[in-house]
Amino acid sequence: MAESIFKAYDIRGTYPEQLDEDGVYQIIQAYIEVVKPTKVVVTRDVREHGPQLQKAAIQSFVDAGVDVIDAGLVSTDMFYWAVATLPVDGGVTLSASHNAREWNGLNMAGKGAAPISQDSGLNDIKQLALTGHTVKSERTGTVEQHDLLDDYCRWILSLIDVEKLPTLTIAANPNHGYQGIVFERIIELGKLPISVKKIYFDPDGTFPLPEGHPNPLIEENRHATVELVKSSQADLGVSWDADGDRCFLVDETGRFIEGYFTTAVLAVEQLKKHPGGKVLIDPRLIWASIEAIEGAGGTAIITKPGMSLIAKRMKDEGAIFAGEMSAHYFFPETFNRDNGMLPLFRVLELMASSGKKLSALYDPYLSKYFVSGEINNKVESVQNVLTAIEEQYGDGKIEHIDGVSVEFDDWRCNVRASNTEPLLRLNVEAKSSELMEEKRDELLALIRG
């Protein structure tokens, strides 16, 4: 077990070099010591080595006297729902999100689906796991198997206004993860007027994709969804990553929508359901979200991204929604955890209530705010570059919520360090495409020396 597998929000490593069955067993022993559960739910995503790693996790729990609900294959949002609604004290899902085929990992939660990350228990788990800590028990835990699919799908249906959904054709790309199965079953159980056009649809942990990465943001995967929308004349397209917790949309013209703009659109719909509410947004890109939130009578709160930070801030503020540029969307209805399925149906509800096509919902923002996309830069000294940016643009409004944000009347930027690598991540937004490109290039020259 390599120390490097412990990330900010979860555990990820290549199988079996960095993470194998013995490593999973040891990590679960540490989890038990920190969380002290009596009963847990254990699940996995579609990866080839998921079954044997899940088996090791279950064995570790059972050996320590912890009872287990084995729920098998799920999407990550199904896992959060299971931990929050089943009679358990926590849970673990074996998943490496959108990483390539050779990766696997553990995403862990406490009671009520509370996040376990660096600042909420993961560091303690890391230290115990690396020192070989074991938990003794005089009893052996029990294992019961549950199929959660239909109950989860009915729960999603309970959160949406099924009767008002329009008749639609949707091009769906789950990137060979489990979310396609979930989507089809929701449609079947709800008898929804939705026709599905499919690509990369069947669960397949070998991820036979153009570049082998089940990530919607990879250009070839993005292109596949766009082309399916066009060729099938679909009303919209949707794409999820392999574990299903991020949701990206494509409008009927084939335009791929950045997650940032979906935060704005979703905020409007949530504020219809919760008038005057607070909405959390991350500091990387903010202008479209603020316009949408304030225009709908809400209050925008800029907060540092990260699932544990957002879950806590949502609870503290009583927020009615949170959106990250990375297309993680958090709802109080989903236990303040991110969910990849509800955002799609919230947008469909907005299409129904407004009578507008998807493109018309986004045009007010896409025509006004122009973004660079997140650009990663390898640097020798993160702090030196951040200091140089503050000095160069000292006459702007500077904030330090996450990295350095600089704002002027017609453009702004955010530069932040990666949690795990010597990288700086740059985002630029401006009120014209020409200015965005000018400032993007100017900043890249400064960052790259």
C-alpha positions as CSV (number, residue, x, y, z in Angstrom):
1,M,0.0,0.0,0.0
2,A,1.6,3.3,-1.2
3,E,1.2,6.4,1.0
4,S,0.5,8.4,-2.1
5,I,-2.9,6.8,-2.5
6,F,-4.4,8.9,0.3
7,K,-5.8,12.0,-1.5
8,A,-7.7,15.0,-0.2
9,Y,-11.2,13.5,-0.4
10,D,-10.7,9.7,-1.0
11,I,-8.2,7.0,-1.6
12,R,-7.1,6.1,-5.1
13,G,-4.2,4.0,-6.6
14,T,-3.4,1.7,-9.4
15,Y,-4.3,-2.0,-8.9
16,P,-2.5,-4.0,-7.8
17,E,0.8,-2.0,-7.6
18,Q,-0.4,0.7,-5.2
19,L,-3.6,-0.7,-3.8
20,D,-4.5,-4.4,-3.5
21,E,-6.7,-6.6,-1.4
22,D,-4.4,-6.5,1.6
23,G,-4.3,-2.7,1.4
24,V,-8.1,-2.5,1.3
25,Y,-8.3,-4.9,4.3
26,Q,-5.9,-2.7,6.3
27,I,-7.6,0.6,5.3
28,I,-11.0,-0.8,6.5
29,Q,-9.4,-1.8,9.8
30,A,-8.3,1.8,10.2
31,Y,-11.8,3.0,9.2
32,I,-13.4,0.8,11.9
33,E,-11.1,2.3,14.5
34,V,-11.9,5.9,13.5
35,V,-15.7,5.6,12.8
36,K,-16.5,2.7,15.2
37,P,-19.5,1.4,13.3
38,T,-21.6,-1.5,14.2
39,K,-23.2,-1.8,10.7
40,V,-22.1,-0.5,7.3
41,V,-23.0,-0.6,3.7
42,V,-20.3,-1.7,1.2
43,T,-20.7,-1.1,-2.6
44,R,-18.5,-0.8,-5.7
45,D,-18.4,0.8,-9.2
46,V,-18.0,-1.2,-12.4
47,R,-14.2,-1.7,-12.4
48,E,-12.9,-5.2,-13.1
49,H,-11.1,-5.5,-9.8
50,G,-14.1,-4.2,-7.8
51,P,-15.5,-7.6,-6.8
52,Q,-12.3,-8.8,-5.2
53,L,-11.6,-5.5,-3.5
54,Q,-15.1,-5.3,-2.2
55,K,-14.7,-8.9,-0.9
56,A,-11.6,-7.8,1.0
57,A,-13.4,-4.8,2.5
58,I,-16.3,-6.9,3.6
59,Q,-14.0,-9.5,5.1
60,S,-12.2,-6.8,7.1
61,F,-15.5,-5.5,8.5
62,V,-16.7,-9.0,9.4
63,D,-13.5,-10.0,11.1
64,A,-13.9,-6.9,13.3
65,G,-17.4,-7.8,14.3
66,V,-19.1,-5.2,12.0
67,D,-22.3,-6.2,10.2
68,V,-22.4,-5.5,6.5
69,I,-25.0,-4.7,3.9
70,D,-23.5,-5.8,0.5
71,A,-25.2,-3.6,-2.1
72,G,-23.0,-4.6,-5.0
73,L,-22.9,-2.3,-8.1
74,V,-24.0,1.3,-7.6
75,S,-23.3,4.8,-8.7
76,T,-21.7,7.0,-6.1
77,D,-24.8,9.0,-5.5
78,M,-26.6,5.7,-4.9
79,F,-24.0,5.0,-2.3
80,Y,-24.5,8.3,-0.5
81,W,-28.3,7.7,-0.5
82,A,-27.8,4.2,0.9
83,V,-25.6,5.3,3.8
84,A,-28.0,8.1,4.6
85,T,-31.2,6.1,4.5
86,L,-30.3,2.5,5.6
87,P,-29.9,1.6,9.3
88,V,-26.1,1.9,9.1
89,D,-23.3,3.9,10.8
90,G,-21.4,4.5,7.6
91,G,-20.1,2.9,4.5
92,V,-17.5,2.4,1.9
93,T,-17.7,2.2,-1.9
94,L,-14.8,0.8,-4.0
95,S,-14.4,3.4,-6.8
96,A,-11.8,5.5,-8.5
97,S,-14.3,8.0,-10.0
98,H,-13.3,8.9,-13.6
99,N,-9.8,7.5,-13.5
100,A,-8.6,5.0,-16.1
101,R,-9.1,1.2,-16.0
102,E,-6.1,0.3,-13.9
103,W,-7.2,2.5,-11.0
104,N,-9.3,1.7,-8.0
105,G,-10.0,3.3,-4.6
106,L,-12.2,3.8,-1.6
107,N,-14.7,6.6,-1.0
108,M,-15.8,6.5,2.6
109,A,-18.7,8.1,4.5
110,G,-19.8,8.3,8.1
111,K,-23.3,8.3,9.6
112,G,-25.9,10.1,7.5
113,A,-23.4,10.0,4.6
114,A,-21.2,12.5,6.3
115,P,-18.0,13.0,4.2
116,I,-14.7,11.5,5.3
117,S,-11.9,13.5,3.8
118,Q,-8.5,14.9,5.0
119,D,-10.1,17.4,7.4
120,S,-12.8,14.9,8.7
121,G,-11.1,11.6,9.5
122,L,-9.1,10.5,6.5
123,N,-5.8,11.6,7.9
124,D,-6.4,9.5,11.0
125,I,-7.4,6.5,8.8
126,K,-4.2,7.0,6.8
127,Q,-1.9,7.0,9.8
128,L,-3.6,3.9,11.3
129,A,-3.6,2.0,8.0
130,L,0.1,2.7,7.3
131,T,1.1,1.4,10.8
132,G,-0.9,-1.8,10.4
133,H,-3.5,-1.2,13.1
134,T,-6.0,-4.0,13.6
135,V,-9.3,-4.2,15.4
136,K,-10.0,-7.2,17.7
137,S,-13.5,-8.6,18.1
138,E,-15.0,-11.7,19.8
139,R,-17.8,-11.9,17.3
140,T,-18.0,-12.3,13.6
141,G,-20.0,-9.8,11.6
142,T,-22.9,-10.8,9.4
143,V,-23.4,-10.1,5.7
144,E,-26.7,-9.4,4.0
145,Q,-27.2,-8.6,0.3
146,H,-29.4,-5.8,-0.9
147,D,-30.4,-4.7,-4.4
148,L,-30.9,-1.0,-4.0
149,L,-31.6,0.0,-7.6
150,D,-35.4,0.2,-7.6
151,D,-35.7,1.9,-4.2
152,Y,-33.1,4.5,-5.2
153,C,-34.9,5.2,-8.5
154,R,-38.2,5.6,-6.7
155,W,-36.6,8.0,-4.3
156,I,-35.3,10.1,-7.2
157,L,-38.8,10.1,-8.8
158,S,-40.2,11.3,-5.4
159,L,-38.0,14.4,-5.7
160,I,-39.2,15.5,-9.2
161,D,-42.5,16.6,-10.6
162,V,-43.1,13.6,-12.9
163,E,-46.4,14.8,-14.3
164,K,-44.9,17.9,-15.8
165,L,-41.9,16.4,-17.5
166,P,-42.0,17.0,-21.3
167,T,-41.7,14.4,-24.0
168,L,-38.0,14.3,-24.9
169,T,-35.3,12.5,-26.7
170,I,-32.1,12.4,-24.7
171,A,-28.7,11.2,-25.9
172,A,-27.1,9.5,-22.9
173,N,-23.4,8.7,-22.4
174,P,-22.6,7.1,-19.0
175,N,-19.0,6.3,-20.2
176,H,-19.6,2.6,-19.4
177,G,-20.4,3.4,-15.8
178,Y,-23.5,2.3,-13.9
179,Q,-25.5,5.5,-14.3
180,G,-27.0,4.4,-17.6
181,I,-28.7,1.5,-15.8
182,V,-30.1,3.9,-13.2
183,F,-31.3,6.4,-15.8
184,E,-33.2,3.7,-17.8
185,R,-34.8,2.3,-14.6
186,I,-36.0,5.7,-13.5
187,I,-37.7,6.1,-16.9
188,E,-39.2,2.7,-16.7
189,L,-40.5,3.0,-13.1
190,G,-41.8,6.5,-13.6
191,K,-43.2,5.8,-17.0
192,L,-41.5,8.9,-18.2
193,P,-42.0,10.3,-21.7
194,I,-38.3,10.1,-22.5
195,S,-36.7,8.2,-25.4
196,V,-33.0,7.4,-24.8
197,K,-30.3,7.3,-27.5
198,K,-27.3,5.5,-26.2
199,I,-23.5,5.5,-26.5
200,Y,-20.9,3.9,-24.2
201,F,-23.9,2.7,-22.3
202,D,-23.3,-0.8,-20.9
203,P,-21.4,-1.1,-17.7
204,D,-17.9,-2.2,-18.6
205,G,-14.9,-1.8,-16.2
206,T,-12.4,-2.2,-19.0
207,F,-13.7,1.2,-20.3
208,P,-13.4,0.6,-24.0
209,L,-13.4,4.4,-24.7
210,P,-11.3,6.3,-27.2
211,E,-8.7,7.1,-24.6
212,G,-9.7,4.6,-21.9
213,H,-10.7,7.3,-19.4
214,P,-14.4,7.4,-18.4
215,N,-14.3,11.2,-18.0
216,P,-16.9,13.4,-19.8
217,L,-14.4,16.2,-20.1
218,I,-12.0,14.3,-22.3
219,E,-12.4,15.7,-25.8
220,E,-13.1,12.4,-27.5
221,N,-15.8,11.5,-24.9
222,R,-17.3,14.9,-25.2
223,H,-17.3,14.7,-29.0
224,A,-19.1,11.3,-28.9
225,T,-22.0,12.8,-26.9
226,V,-22.2,15.9,-29.1
227,E,-22.3,13.8,-32.3
228,L,-25.0,11.5,-30.9
229,V,-27.2,14.6,-30.1
230,K,-26.7,15.8,-33.6
231,S,-27.2,12.5,-35.4
232,S,-30.3,11.5,-33.4
233,Q,-31.7,15.0,-33.4
234,A,-32.1,14.7,-29.6
235,D,-33.5,17.5,-27.4
236,L,-30.4,17.3,-25.3
237,G,-27.5,15.1,-24.3
238,V,-26.2,14.0,-20.9
239,S,-22.9,12.6,-19.9
240,W,-21.7,11.1,-16.6
241,D,-18.3,10.0,-15.4
242,A,-17.8,6.3,-14.5
243,D,-19.1,6.6,-10.9
244,G,-21.9,8.9,-11.9
245,D,-21.5,11.8,-9.5
246,R,-20.8,14.4,-12.2
247,C,-23.4,15.4,-14.8
248,F,-22.6,17.4,-18.0
249,L,-25.2,18.5,-20.5
250,V,-25.2,19.1,-24.3
251,D,-27.9,21.3,-25.8
252,E,-29.9,20.5,-28.9
253,T,-27.5,22.3,-31.2
254,G,-24.6,20.1,-30.0
255,R,-23.1,22.7,-27.7
256,F,-21.3,21.2,-24.7
257,I,-22.2,23.1,-21.5
258,E,-19.5,23.8,-19.0
259,G,-20.5,22.7,-15.4
260,Y,-20.2,26.4,-14.3
261,F,-23.2,27.4,-16.4
262,T,-25.3,24.5,-15.1
263,T,-24.7,25.8,-11.6
264,A,-26.5,29.0,-12.7
265,V,-29.4,27.2,-14.3
266,L,-29.9,24.8,-11.4
267,A,-29.8,27.6,-8.9
268,V,-32.7,29.3,-10.6
269,E,-34.8,26.0,-10.5
270,Q,-33.9,25.4,-6.8
271,L,-34.8,29.0,-5.9
272,K,-38.3,28.3,-7.3
273,K,-38.6,25.5,-4.8
274,H,-36.9,27.4,-2.0
275,P,-37.6,31.1,-2.5
276,G,-35.0,33.5,-1.1
277,G,-32.5,30.7,-0.3
278,K,-28.8,30.7,-0.1
279,V,-26.7,29.1,-2.8
280,L,-23.0,28.2,-2.5
281,I,-20.7,28.7,-5.4
282,D,-16.9,28.1,-5.8
283,P,-14.6,31.0,-6.5
284,R,-13.1,29.8,-9.7
285,L,-15.9,31.2,-11.9
286,I,-18.7,33.3,-10.3
287,W,-20.3,36.0,-12.5
288,A,-23.0,33.9,-14.3
289,S,-23.9,32.2,-11.0
290,I,-24.2,35.4,-9.1
291,E,-26.4,37.0,-11.9
292,A,-28.7,33.9,-11.9
293,I,-28.9,33.6,-8.1
294,E,-29.6,37.3,-7.4
295,G,-31.9,37.6,-10.3
296,A,-34.0,34.8,-8.9
297,G,-34.1,36.4,-5.4
298,G,-31.4,34.3,-3.8
299,T,-28.2,35.0,-2.0
300,A,-24.9,33.8,-3.5
301,I,-22.1,32.7,-1.1
302,I,-18.7,32.1,-2.4
303,T,-17.0,29.2,-0.6
304,K,-14.0,27.0,-1.0
305,P,-14.8,23.8,-3.0
306,G,-14.4,20.3,-1.6
307,M,-17.1,17.8,-0.7
308,S,-16.6,17.9,3.1
309,L,-16.3,21.7,3.2
310,I,-19.4,22.2,1.1
311,A,-21.5,19.7,3.0
312,K,-20.6,21.4,6.3
313,R,-21.2,24.9,4.9
314,M,-24.5,23.9,3.4
315,K,-25.6,22.6,6.8
316,D,-24.3,25.7,8.7
317,E,-25.9,28.2,6.2
318,G,-29.1,26.2,5.5
319,A,-28.2,26.5,1.8
320,I,-30.6,25.2,-0.8
321,F,-28.0,24.3,-3.4
322,A,-24.3,24.3,-4.1
323,G,-22.5,24.0,-7.4
324,E,-18.9,23.5,-8.3
325,M,-17.4,24.3,-11.7
326,S,-16.3,20.7,-11.9
327,A,-20.0,19.7,-12.2
328,H,-20.5,18.4,-8.7
329,Y,-24.0,19.6,-7.6
330,F,-25.1,19.4,-3.9
331,F,-28.7,19.5,-2.7
332,P,-30.2,19.4,0.8
333,E,-32.6,16.8,-0.6
334,T,-29.6,14.6,-1.3
335,F,-28.2,14.9,2.3
336,N,-25.9,17.8,1.2
337,R,-23.9,15.4,-0.9
338,D,-23.3,15.7,-4.6
339,N,-25.7,13.8,-6.9
340,G,-25.3,13.2,-10.6
341,M,-28.9,12.3,-11.5
342,L,-31.1,14.9,-9.8
343,P,-29.4,17.8,-11.8
344,L,-30.6,16.3,-15.1
345,F,-34.2,16.1,-13.9
346,R,-34.1,19.6,-12.3
347,V,-33.1,21.0,-15.7
348,L,-35.9,19.0,-17.4
349,E,-38.3,20.5,-14.9
350,L,-37.1,23.9,-15.9
351,M,-37.5,23.2,-19.6
352,A,-41.1,22.1,-18.9
353,S,-42.0,25.1,-16.7
354,S,-40.4,27.6,-19.1
355,G,-41.4,26.0,-22.4
356,K,-37.8,26.7,-23.6
357,K,-35.3,24.5,-25.3
358,L,-32.1,23.8,-23.4
359,S,-30.1,26.3,-25.5
360,A,-32.5,29.1,-24.5
361,L,-32.0,28.4,-20.8
362,Y,-28.2,28.8,-21.2
363,D,-28.0,31.6,-23.9
364,P,-28.4,34.5,-21.4
365,Y,-25.2,33.4,-19.7
366,L,-23.2,31.9,-22.5
367,S,-23.7,35.1,-24.6
368,K,-22.4,37.3,-21.8
369,Y,-19.6,35.4,-20.0
370,F,-16.7,33.8,-21.7
371,V,-14.5,31.2,-19.9
372,S,-11.1,29.7,-20.5
373,G,-11.8,26.3,-19.1
374,E,-9.4,25.1,-16.3
375,I,-5.8,25.1,-17.5
376,N,-3.2,23.1,-15.5
377,N,0.3,24.4,-15.2
378,K,3.4,22.7,-13.8
379,V,5.4,25.1,-11.7
380,E,8.5,24.9,-9.5
381,S,7.1,27.2,-6.8
382,V,3.4,27.6,-6.4
383,Q,3.7,30.4,-3.8
384,N,6.2,32.4,-6.0
385,V,3.7,32.4,-8.9
386,L,0.8,33.4,-6.7
387,T,2.8,36.3,-5.3
388,A,3.8,37.4,-8.7
389,I,0.1,37.4,-9.8
390,E,-0.9,39.5,-6.9
391,E,1.9,42.0,-7.6
392,Q,1.1,42.2,-11.3
393,Y,-2.7,42.7,-10.8
394,G,-2.6,44.5,-7.5
395,D,-5.0,47.2,-8.6
396,G,-7.8,44.7,-8.9
397,K,-10.0,43.3,-6.2
398,I,-8.1,40.4,-4.6
399,E,-9.6,37.5,-2.6
400,H,-8.0,34.4,-1.0
401,I,-11.0,32.1,-0.5
402,D,-9.2,29.4,-2.6
403,G,-5.9,30.4,-4.1
404,V,-5.9,33.9,-5.5
405,S,-8.8,35.5,-7.2
406,V,-8.4,38.8,-9.0
407,E,-11.4,40.8,-10.3
408,F,-11.8,43.8,-12.5
409,D,-14.9,45.3,-14.1
410,D,-14.7,43.3,-17.3
411,W,-12.6,40.2,-16.4
412,R,-11.5,38.1,-13.5
413,C,-9.3,35.1,-12.8
414,N,-8.7,32.4,-10.2
415,V,-5.4,30.7,-9.7
416,R,-5.2,27.8,-7.2
417,A,-2.9,25.0,-6.3
418,S,-3.7,21.4,-6.8
419,N,-4.2,19.4,-3.6
420,T,-2.0,16.5,-4.8
421,E,0.4,17.7,-7.5
422,P,2.8,20.7,-8.1
423,L,0.3,22.2,-10.4
424,L,-1.4,25.6,-10.6
425,R,-5.0,25.6,-12.0
426,L,-6.0,28.7,-13.9
427,N,-9.5,29.9,-14.7
428,V,-10.4,33.1,-16.5
429,E,-13.7,34.7,-17.3
430,A,-14.4,37.9,-19.2
431,K,-17.2,39.8,-20.7
432,S,-15.9,39.3,-24.3
433,S,-14.2,36.3,-25.9
434,E,-11.4,38.6,-27.1
435,L,-10.6,39.9,-23.6
436,M,-10.8,36.4,-22.1
437,E,-8.2,35.1,-24.6
438,E,-6.0,38.1,-24.1
439,K,-5.9,37.8,-20.3
440,R,-5.7,34.0,-20.5
441,D,-2.5,34.3,-22.6
442,E,-1.1,37.1,-20.4
443,L,-1.6,35.0,-17.3
444,L,-0.2,31.8,-18.8
445,A,3.0,33.7,-19.8
446,L,3.3,35.0,-16.2
447,I,2.7,31.5,-14.7
448,R,5.0,29.6,-17.1
449,G,7.8,32.2,-17.0
